[in-house]
């Protein structure tokens, strides 16, 4: 069951919603921009810890969004440099282009996240 914030509860009460109140956190998170495209360097990326994603721009105007959770043992990646996303726990590295494993021990690529670019910002979908 999802937790409801105090703000969410007050908002629901003020608009007259009755009955059980369940909020889909993924749906509410999808409505907020993850990052402005101008903040994502070409040939690199940015880790957005508040959203558990890595946003990359392998080529100018081409963006990718991946989960920031390493597929080896669930650590959070901490660095994007030299066309690679790096996990500090055991040295796994992933491609900024497709999330594929460049250096193990991670067994699988970083999962891609669905997103859209709108008015210079990236949104999860």
Secondary structure, DSSP 8 states (H G I E B T S, - for coil): -----HHHHHHHHHTT--S-----HHHHHHTSEEEEGGGS-TTEEEEEGGGTEEEEEEETTEEEEEESB-TTT--B--EEETTEEE-TTT--EEETTT--EEESS--S---B--EEEETTEEEE-
